[in-house]
Amino acid sequence: MKNYLIVTGGIIDLDFAGSFLKKHTFDTVIAVDAGLEAVQKLGLMPTVIVGDFDTVKPSVLLKYQQLPDVIWEIHKPEKDATDTELAVHTAIRMGAASITILGATGGRIDHMLGNIHLLDCALQRNIPAFILDAHNKIYLLKEGKTFHRADTFGTYISFLPLTEAITGITLTGFKYPLTEKNLTIGQEAGLCISNELLGDLAQITFHSGILICIESCD
């Protein structure tokens, strides 16, 4: 398995990230621009460094420029993709079997929303991809899923449409069940937010569309 970690330049809770990395190992680390500063603080060794490097501290950049065997992907600031998007495509191109992204939330909402949409690049190639921060685990679903309480990130599970409509949502084993419900962007926005598992297992099924799934803790 080629498990890829992307560390990008958003807000990162270093205590959470350090704890997470003690429990999970990655074959390849991709540092993205200012995410290189978090990589340094977390004691990670990047395999690939991507960006236009307009936000990383020059002293940090200089340190890594002196290291051998690091792959550099340097881009101009004037481009049609964000640095995080370029990193995701790099991971896919290198054969990632799964992608986890730290630093993709917090700060600028435009970047956060863009990063959530980026998960679809992996989804369309059947590559599991996740955005993590101290309070949330975010990923996309194009088919049903069974949730195990022991494996969930937090107490709450929310579903929001990524595509315009989701048809035939059925929730079983949840505090708030549904049967064959359609969900449309902008309509009944709170219907599938802050649900909870009743027991050890719960399941979602649906007929069509792509859902944003957010597992959250307070």
Secondary structure, 3 states (H helix, E strand, C coil): CCEEEEECCCCCCHHHHHHHHHHCCCCEEEEECCHHHHHHHCCCCCCEEEECCCCCCHHHHHHHHCCCCCEEEECCCCCCCCHHHHHHHHHHHCCCCEEEEECCCCCCHHHHHHHHHHHHHHHCCCCCEEEECCCEEEEEECCCEEEEHHHCCCCEEEEEECCCEEEEEEEECECCCEEEEEEECCCCCCCCCCECECCCEEEEECCECCEEEEEECC
